[in-house]
Amino acid sequence: MTAESGTTERCSVVIVGGGTCGLAAACELLQLGVSVRLLESQPEAAKGSRAILLWPLGLAVLRHLGLYEEAVRRGLPLRSLVYHLDGGRRLRSEIGAENEALLLPQEQTSRLLEERLTELGGRVERSARVTDVVADDRGVTVKTQGPDGGELVEADWLIGADGLGSTVRERLGVEFPGTTLPTTYLAAEGRVDGEAERGAVHYFLRSTGPMVFAPLRDGVTRLGTPVGPDTPLVAETVQRLLDERGPGGLRVRELDTLDTFGSQERIATELRKGRCFLVGDAAHTHSPIGGQGLNLGLQDVHNLAWKLAGVISGTFDAAILDSYDSERRQAAEQILVNTGRFTRMFTLGPAAARVRNAAWRLLETTGVLRRRLVPLLAGWRVRYEGGGLTSEPERTGRGLRARGLRQPPLPGSRTPSWVPPAGAGADPLAFRMVTTGPVGGALAVAARSVAAAFPRQV
């Protein structure tokens, strides 16, 4: 920093917000050779968290960063979703290997990412509160205030990962339309004595009221349930709700965290504004039912990081960055619709809940819950339906069908399980080309020709 200007040496990307998404963004970019600064307003890492569930696409980001094995070691594999109805009846949906999920508190996920950040030579600059953001077509200037005074941070690009009350979003003048949901939730985490199946998330859908109950590692249990806005935050409240709505026979021994929170359904009007991008809760927010939020934010980061790194290195044209808003907006809209439906089903009154439970028994008997609900929660139903990296004629298939060809998978759809990984030595920014038909067929020959012409890109 110069004494005259208070401005530090310019970096490629400044990231505002040192939570899970900000940490992931810093790790991804550093791993791709991009210089970053990561600013966080709080003096210490956050304690406790609402998110406890990583679905396949969130785990894929950790795998990309070399953290998958350690995450599995610290977490608890999720084997099933269990729905408890009145009269002691239970429905069970097995997760299956193709929908791999991990119970891991967000605090642990953030700790893993910060450890990786240190390995990559980065750090979280704490107690750096952002007070202003100024951006133009040449770069971004972020004004911060800390214990030692103010600083101007200059960068080529900015990522706002500073959460629901994002200062970046506010200073950029980006609106955050949507609604505040009427339900207040109680979230508690601690040690509960008694028998409860581990490796499962339990949904109690009884006429006495709904509850989500999830045993974690090391004897810790997380539970959530709708409550009134003036509910006393004491252990006796948790015990009463467990007795009324939960499995029965459990005793609260010790609580580490106890809080209430509301939820909102909002998506920012612009996920990209010039050289600035919004990710995670700064970009969108929705109901917590279904454990979708953290996974959505991590996928925001992954979608953006490789494109931004490619533009910075000169590999890609800057126009590729336009696809971020289109693609991630589609993902956020789909998740918002899904979580809204989950929430309405979860918070029904007693009469409607009985109808729901009867319908769910039928769906479980016919296998629909297993075939439809679990892949939906796992994120496999999210699609990018044009407006990003696909052109309209090919997206709809009209152009392909006119030539007698089949529609290929769309960007953002699931890669077939038989596609081999690129390998440890592959360029992380390289495109993977997938074809159908015989190995020696025309498509395969054409694909090899393209790959040979662009050895570093394909």
C-alpha positions as CSV (number, residue, x, y, z in Angstrom):
1,M,0.0,0.0,0.0
2,T,1.3,3.5,-0.8
3,A,1.0,6.1,2.0
4,E,-0.3,8.7,-0.4
5,S,-3.1,6.8,-2.1
6,G,-4.0,3.9,0.3
7,T,-4.1,1.7,-2.8
8,T,-2.6,-1.8,-2.9
9,E,-1.0,-3.5,-5.9
10,R,-3.7,-4.5,-8.4
11,C,-4.8,-8.1,-8.5
12,S,-6.8,-10.0,-11.2
13,V,-9.9,-10.8,-9.0
14,V,-11.1,-9.4,-5.7
15,I,-13.6,-11.6,-3.9
16,V,-15.8,-10.1,-1.3
17,G,-17.1,-12.5,1.3
18,G,-15.0,-15.2,3.0
19,G,-17.8,-17.8,3.5
20,T,-18.0,-21.1,1.7
21,C,-18.6,-19.7,-1.7
22,G,-16.0,-17.0,-1.5
23,L,-13.4,-19.6,-0.3
24,A,-14.3,-21.9,-3.1
25,A,-14.0,-19.1,-5.6
26,A,-10.5,-18.2,-4.3
27,C,-9.4,-21.8,-4.4
28,E,-10.7,-22.4,-7.9
29,L,-9.0,-19.3,-9.3
30,L,-5.7,-19.8,-7.5
31,Q,-5.7,-23.4,-8.8
32,L,-6.1,-22.0,-12.3
33,G,-3.2,-19.6,-11.8
34,V,-5.2,-16.4,-11.2
35,S,-4.2,-13.9,-8.6
36,V,-6.9,-13.1,-6.0
37,R,-7.6,-11.2,-2.8
38,L,-10.3,-12.5,-0.5
39,L,-11.9,-9.9,1.8
40,E,-14.1,-10.8,4.8
41,S,-15.8,-8.4,7.1
42,Q,-15.8,-10.6,10.2
43,P,-12.8,-11.1,12.4
44,E,-13.2,-14.8,12.7
45,A,-14.6,-17.7,10.7
46,A,-18.3,-18.2,11.3
47,K,-19.3,-20.8,13.9
48,G,-22.3,-23.0,13.2
49,S,-24.2,-23.3,10.0
50,R,-27.6,-24.1,8.6
51,A,-26.4,-26.2,5.6
52,I,-25.4,-29.8,6.3
53,L,-25.9,-31.6,3.0
54,L,-23.7,-31.8,0.0
55,W,-25.3,-33.3,-3.1
56,P,-23.3,-34.7,-6.1
57,L,-22.7,-31.4,-7.8
58,G,-21.4,-29.8,-4.6
59,L,-19.2,-32.8,-4.0
60,A,-17.9,-32.4,-7.6
61,V,-16.5,-29.0,-6.7
62,L,-14.7,-30.4,-3.7
63,R,-13.4,-33.2,-5.9
64,H,-12.1,-30.7,-8.4
65,L,-10.2,-29.0,-5.6
66,G,-8.7,-32.2,-4.3
67,L,-10.8,-32.1,-1.1
68,Y,-13.3,-35.0,-1.8
69,E,-11.6,-37.7,0.2
70,E,-11.0,-35.5,3.3
71,A,-14.6,-34.3,3.1
72,V,-15.9,-37.9,3.1
73,R,-13.6,-38.7,6.0
74,R,-15.0,-35.8,8.1
75,G,-18.6,-36.3,7.0
76,L,-21.2,-39.0,7.0
77,P,-22.5,-40.6,3.7
78,L,-26.2,-40.1,3.3
79,R,-27.8,-43.5,2.5
80,S,-31.5,-42.7,2.6
81,L,-34.4,-40.3,3.2
82,V,-36.9,-41.6,5.7
83,Y,-40.4,-40.1,5.9
84,H,-42.3,-40.7,9.2
85,L,-46.1,-40.5,9.0
86,D,-48.9,-40.8,11.6
87,G,-49.5,-44.2,13.1
88,G,-45.8,-45.2,13.0
89,R,-45.8,-45.6,9.2
90,R,-42.5,-45.0,7.4
91,L,-41.5,-44.4,3.8
92,R,-37.9,-44.8,2.7
93,S,-36.1,-43.5,-0.4
94,E,-32.6,-44.9,-0.9
95,I,-30.1,-42.4,-2.2
96,G,-28.1,-44.8,-4.4
97,A,-24.5,-44.4,-5.6
98,E,-25.6,-42.3,-8.6
99,N,-27.0,-39.6,-6.3
100,E,-24.1,-39.6,-3.8
101,A,-24.7,-37.2,-0.9
102,L,-22.7,-36.3,2.2
103,L,-23.8,-35.0,5.6
104,L,-21.2,-32.4,6.4
105,P,-21.9,-29.2,8.4
106,Q,-21.1,-26.1,6.3
107,E,-18.6,-25.0,9.0
108,Q,-16.5,-28.1,8.2
109,T,-16.8,-27.5,4.5
110,S,-15.5,-23.9,4.9
111,R,-12.7,-25.2,7.1
112,L,-11.6,-27.6,4.4
113,L,-11.7,-24.9,1.8
114,E,-9.6,-22.5,3.9
115,E,-7.0,-25.2,4.5
116,R,-6.8,-25.7,0.7
117,L,-6.6,-21.9,0.2
118,T,-3.6,-21.8,2.5
119,E,-2.0,-24.7,0.5
120,L,-2.5,-22.6,-2.7
121,G,-0.8,-19.6,-1.2
122,G,-3.9,-17.6,-0.4
123,R,-5.5,-16.3,2.7
124,V,-8.7,-14.7,4.0
125,E,-8.2,-11.0,4.8
126,R,-10.4,-10.7,7.9
127,S,-11.9,-7.5,9.4
128,A,-11.9,-6.0,6.0
129,R,-15.4,-4.4,5.7
130,V,-16.3,-3.3,2.2
131,T,-17.9,0.2,2.2
132,D,-18.0,1.0,-1.5
133,V,-17.6,-0.6,-5.0
134,V,-16.8,1.4,-8.1
135,A,-16.6,-0.4,-11.4
136,D,-16.0,0.7,-15.0
137,D,-14.9,-1.0,-18.2
138,R,-11.3,-0.9,-17.1
139,G,-11.6,-2.5,-13.7
140,V,-13.0,-2.4,-10.2
141,T,-12.1,-0.4,-7.1
142,V,-13.2,-1.7,-3.7
143,K,-13.1,0.6,-0.7
144,T,-12.6,-1.2,2.6
145,Q,-12.4,-0.3,6.3
146,G,-10.5,-2.2,8.9
147,P,-8.9,-1.9,12.3
148,D,-5.9,-0.2,10.8
149,G,-7.8,2.2,8.6
150,G,-9.1,2.3,5.1
151,E,-7.8,0.8,1.9
152,L,-8.6,0.9,-1.8
153,V,-8.3,-2.5,-3.5
154,E,-8.0,-2.4,-7.3
155,A,-8.7,-5.5,-9.5
156,D,-9.6,-6.4,-13.0
157,W,-12.7,-8.3,-11.9
158,L,-14.9,-8.7,-8.7
159,I,-16.9,-11.6,-7.3
160,G,-19.5,-10.7,-4.7
161,A,-19.9,-13.7,-2.4
162,D,-21.0,-11.6,0.6
163,G,-24.3,-13.3,1.3
164,L,-28.0,-12.4,1.6
165,G,-27.4,-8.8,2.7
166,S,-24.7,-8.3,0.0
167,T,-22.9,-4.9,0.1
168,V,-21.6,-5.6,-3.4
169,R,-25.0,-6.1,-4.8
170,E,-26.3,-2.9,-3.0
171,R,-23.4,-0.7,-4.1
172,L,-23.7,-1.9,-7.7
173,G,-27.4,-0.9,-7.7
174,V,-28.6,-4.5,-8.5
175,E,-32.1,-5.1,-7.3
176,F,-33.1,-8.3,-5.4
177,P,-36.8,-8.8,-6.1
178,G,-38.9,-11.5,-4.5
179,T,-40.8,-12.4,-1.4
180,T,-40.3,-13.1,2.3
181,L,-41.8,-16.4,3.2
182,P,-44.2,-16.4,6.2
183,T,-42.7,-19.4,8.0
184,T,-40.2,-19.1,10.9
185,Y,-37.9,-22.1,11.4
186,L,-36.1,-23.2,14.6
187,A,-32.7,-24.8,14.0
188,A,-30.9,-26.7,16.8
189,E,-27.7,-28.6,16.8
190,G,-26.2,-30.6,19.7
191,R,-26.1,-34.0,21.4
192,V,-29.3,-36.0,21.8
193,D,-29.5,-39.2,23.7
194,G,-31.4,-42.1,22.3
195,E,-31.6,-44.3,19.2
196,A,-31.8,-42.7,15.8
197,E,-30.7,-44.2,12.5
198,R,-27.5,-42.5,11.2
199,G,-26.8,-42.0,7.6
200,A,-30.3,-40.8,7.0
201,V,-32.3,-37.6,7.0
202,H,-35.6,-38.1,8.8
203,Y,-38.7,-36.1,7.7
204,F,-41.4,-36.3,10.3
205,L,-44.6,-35.4,8.5
206,R,-47.2,-35.9,11.2
207,S,-50.3,-34.0,12.1
208,T,-48.6,-32.6,15.2
209,G,-46.2,-30.6,12.9
210,P,-43.3,-31.3,10.6
211,M,-39.7,-31.7,11.6
212,V,-36.4,-32.6,9.9
213,F,-34.0,-34.6,12.0
214,A,-30.5,-35.6,10.9
215,P,-27.9,-37.4,13.0
216,L,-24.4,-36.3,12.1
217,R,-20.9,-37.6,13.0
218,D,-19.6,-37.7,16.6
219,G,-22.9,-37.9,18.2
220,V,-24.1,-34.5,16.9
221,T,-27.7,-34.1,15.7
222,R,-29.3,-31.3,13.7
223,L,-33.0,-30.6,13.6
224,G,-35.3,-28.0,12.1
225,T,-39.0,-27.3,12.5
226,P,-41.4,-24.5,11.9
227,V,-42.3,-22.4,15.0
228,G,-44.0,-19.3,16.0
229,P,-42.1,-16.0,15.8
230,D,-42.0,-15.6,19.7
231,T,-40.8,-19.2,20.5
232,P,-38.4,-19.2,23.5
233,L,-34.9,-20.3,22.5
234,V,-34.2,-22.7,25.3
235,A,-33.5,-26.4,25.5
236,E,-36.9,-27.1,27.0
237,T,-38.5,-25.8,23.7
238,V,-36.4,-28.2,21.7
239,Q,-37.3,-31.1,24.0
240,R,-41.0,-30.3,23.7
241,L,-40.9,-30.1,19.9
242,L,-38.9,-33.4,19.8
243,D,-41.6,-35.1,21.9
244,E,-44.5,-33.7,19.9
245,R,-43.1,-34.0,16.4
246,G,-40.0,-36.2,16.4
247,P,-39.2,-39.9,16.8
248,G,-39.9,-40.1,20.6
249,G,-37.7,-41.5,23.3
250,L,-34.9,-38.9,22.7
251,R,-33.5,-36.6,25.3
252,V,-31.7,-33.3,24.6
253,R,-28.4,-33.5,26.5
254,E,-26.5,-30.5,25.2
255,L,-27.1,-27.8,22.5
256,D,-24.3,-26.2,20.6
257,T,-26.5,-23.9,18.6
258,L,-30.1,-22.8,18.8
259,D,-31.6,-20.1,16.6
260,T,-34.6,-19.1,14.5
261,F,-34.6,-17.8,11.0
262,G,-36.9,-16.9,8.2
263,S,-36.4,-17.5,4.5
264,Q,-37.0,-15.6,1.3
265,E,-37.4,-16.4,-2.4
266,R,-35.3,-13.9,-4.4
267,I,-33.0,-13.7,-7.5
268,A,-30.9,-10.7,-8.3
269,T,-31.9,-8.9,-11.5
270,E,-28.3,-9.1,-12.7
271,L,-25.9,-11.9,-11.8
272,R,-23.2,-10.1,-13.9
273,K,-22.8,-6.4,-14.1
274,G,-19.9,-5.5,-16.2
275,R,-16.8,-6.7,-14.5
276,C,-18.7,-7.8,-11.4
277,F,-20.4,-11.1,-10.6
278,L,-22.7,-12.3,-7.8
279,V,-22.6,-15.9,-6.5
280,G,-24.3,-17.8,-3.8
281,D,-26.7,-16.1,-1.4
282,A,-25.7,-12.7,-2.8
283,A,-27.2,-13.8,-6.1
284,H,-30.2,-15.8,-5.0
285,T,-32.0,-17.2,-1.9
286,H,-34.8,-19.7,-1.3
287,S,-36.3,-22.0,1.3
288,P,-33.9,-24.3,3.1
289,I,-36.1,-27.3,2.6
290,G,-34.2,-29.9,0.5
291,G,-30.7,-28.7,1.3
292,Q,-30.1,-27.0,-2.1
293,G,-28.6,-23.6,-1.3
294,L,-24.9,-24.5,-0.6
295,N,-24.8,-26.8,-3.6
296,L,-26.3,-24.1,-5.9
297,G,-23.7,-21.6,-4.7
298,L,-20.8,-23.9,-5.2
299,Q,-22.0,-24.6,-8.7
300,D,-22.2,-20.8,-9.3
301,V,-18.5,-20.6,-8.4
302,H,-17.5,-23.5,-10.6
303,N,-19.4,-22.2,-13.6
304,L,-17.8,-18.8,-13.3
305,A,-14.2,-19.7,-12.3
306,W,-13.1,-21.6,-15.4
307,K,-14.6,-19.0,-17.7
308,L,-13.1,-16.1,-15.9
309,A,-9.7,-17.8,-15.7
310,G,-9.9,-18.5,-19.4
311,V,-10.6,-14.9,-20.2
312,I,-7.8,-13.7,-18.0
313,S,-5.3,-16.1,-19.6
314,G,-6.4,-15.1,-23.1
315,T,-7.8,-18.6,-23.8
316,F,-11.4,-17.5,-24.2
317,D,-13.1,-14.4,-25.6
318,A,-14.7,-12.2,-22.9
319,A,-18.1,-12.9,-24.5
320,I,-18.1,-16.3,-22.8
321,L,-18.8,-14.5,-19.5
322,D,-22.2,-13.5,-20.7
323,S,-23.2,-17.2,-20.3
324,Y,-22.8,-17.0,-16.5
325,D,-25.9,-14.9,-15.9
326,S,-28.1,-16.9,-18.3
327,E,-27.0,-20.4,-17.1
328,R,-27.0,-19.7,-13.4
329,R,-30.2,-17.8,-13.5
330,Q,-31.9,-20.8,-15.1
331,A,-30.4,-23.0,-12.3
332,A,-31.6,-20.6,-9.6
333,E,-35.1,-20.3,-11.0
334,Q,-35.5,-24.1,-11.2
335,I,-34.2,-24.6,-7.7
336,L,-36.4,-21.8,-6.4
337,V,-39.5,-23.5,-7.9
338,N,-38.5,-26.9,-6.5
339,T,-37.8,-25.6,-3.0
340,G,-41.0,-23.7,-3.0
341,R,-42.9,-26.9,-3.7
342,F,-41.0,-28.7,-1.0
343,T,-41.8,-26.0,1.5
344,R,-45.5,-26.0,0.7
345,M,-45.6,-29.8,1.1
346,F,-43.6,-29.6,4.3
347,T,-45.7,-27.0,6.0
348,L,-49.3,-28.1,5.3
349,G,-52.0,-28.0,8.0
350,P,-53.2,-31.2,9.6
351,A,-56.1,-32.0,7.1
352,A,-54.0,-31.3,4.0
353,A,-51.1,-33.2,5.5
354,R,-53.2,-36.3,5.8
355,V,-54.0,-36.1,2.0
356,R,-50.3,-35.5,1.3
357,N,-49.2,-38.5,3.3
358,A,-51.7,-40.7,1.5
359,A,-50.4,-39.6,-1.8
360,W,-46.8,-40.1,-0.7
361,R,-47.6,-43.7,0.3
362,L,-48.8,-44.3,-3.2
363,L,-45.8,-42.7,-4.7
364,E,-43.5,-44.7,-2.6
365,T,-45.3,-48.0,-3.4
366,T,-45.0,-47.3,-7.1
367,G,-41.3,-46.2,-6.9
368,V,-42.0,-42.7,-8.0
369,L,-40.3,-41.2,-4.9
370,R,-37.1,-43.0,-5.6
371,R,-37.1,-42.4,-9.4
372,R,-38.2,-38.7,-9.3
373,L,-37.6,-37.0,-5.9
374,V,-34.1,-38.2,-5.1
375,P,-32.6,-37.2,-8.5
376,L,-34.4,-33.8,-8.2
377,L,-32.8,-33.2,-4.8
378,A,-29.5,-34.4,-6.2
379,G,-29.5,-31.6,-8.8
380,W,-29.7,-33.9,-11.9
381,R,-32.9,-32.2,-13.1
382,V,-31.4,-28.8,-13.5
383,R,-30.9,-27.8,-17.2
384,Y,-29.5,-24.9,-19.2
385,E,-32.1,-24.6,-21.9
386,G,-30.4,-22.1,-24.2
387,G,-29.3,-18.5,-23.9
388,G,-25.9,-19.5,-22.6
389,L,-23.4,-21.6,-24.6
390,T,-26.1,-23.1,-26.9
391,S,-27.6,-21.6,-30.0
392,E,-31.4,-21.7,-30.5
393,P,-31.7,-24.0,-33.5
394,E,-29.4,-26.6,-32.0
395,R,-31.0,-26.2,-28.6
396,T,-34.5,-27.1,-29.9
397,G,-33.1,-29.9,-32.1
398,R,-34.7,-28.5,-35.3
399,G,-31.4,-27.9,-37.0
400,L,-30.1,-31.4,-36.0
401,R,-33.3,-33.2,-37.0
402,A,-33.2,-31.5,-40.4
403,R,-29.9,-33.2,-41.0
404,G,-31.0,-36.6,-39.6
405,L,-29.0,-36.3,-36.4
406,R,-30.0,-36.8,-32.8
407,Q,-30.1,-34.0,-30.2
408,P,-26.9,-34.1,-28.0
409,P,-27.0,-33.5,-24.3
410,L,-27.4,-29.8,-23.5
411,P,-24.7,-27.9,-21.6
412,G,-25.5,-28.2,-17.9
413,S,-27.1,-31.7,-18.3
414,R,-25.5,-34.7,-16.7
415,T,-22.5,-36.2,-18.3
416,P,-23.1,-39.9,-19.1
417,S,-21.4,-42.1,-16.4
418,W,-19.4,-44.0,-19.1
419,V,-17.5,-40.9,-20.1
420,P,-13.9,-41.4,-18.8
421,P,-12.3,-38.6,-16.8
422,A,-9.7,-36.5,-18.6
423,G,-7.0,-37.6,-16.3
424,A,-4.7,-35.9,-13.8
425,G,-2.5,-34.4,-16.5
426,A,-5.4,-32.8,-18.4
427,D,-5.6,-29.0,-18.8
428,P,-8.4,-28.0,-16.4
429,L,-9.7,-25.5,-18.9
430,A,-9.9,-28.0,-21.8
431,F,-13.3,-28.8,-23.2
432,R,-14.5,-32.4,-23.2
433,M,-16.0,-33.5,-26.5
434,V,-18.6,-36.3,-26.2
435,T,-19.8,-38.2,-29.3
436,T,-22.2,-41.1,-29.9
437,G,-21.9,-44.0,-32.3
438,P,-19.1,-46.5,-33.1
439,V,-15.5,-45.7,-32.2
440,G,-14.5,-45.5,-35.8
441,G,-17.6,-43.7,-37.0
442,A,-17.9,-40.4,-38.7
443,L,-18.6,-38.4,-35.5
444,A,-15.6,-40.0,-33.7
445,V,-13.3,-39.2,-36.6
446,A,-14.5,-35.6,-36.7
447,A,-14.1,-35.3,-33.0
448,R,-10.5,-36.5,-33.2
449,S,-9.8,-34.0,-36.0
450,V,-11.1,-31.1,-33.9
451,A,-9.1,-32.2,-30.8
452,A,-6.0,-32.4,-33.0
453,A,-6.5,-28.9,-34.3
454,F,-6.9,-27.5,-30.8
455,P,-4.7,-29.6,-28.6
456,R,-4.8,-27.3,-25.6
457,Q,-8.5,-26.4,-25.8
458,V,-10.1,-29.8,-26.5
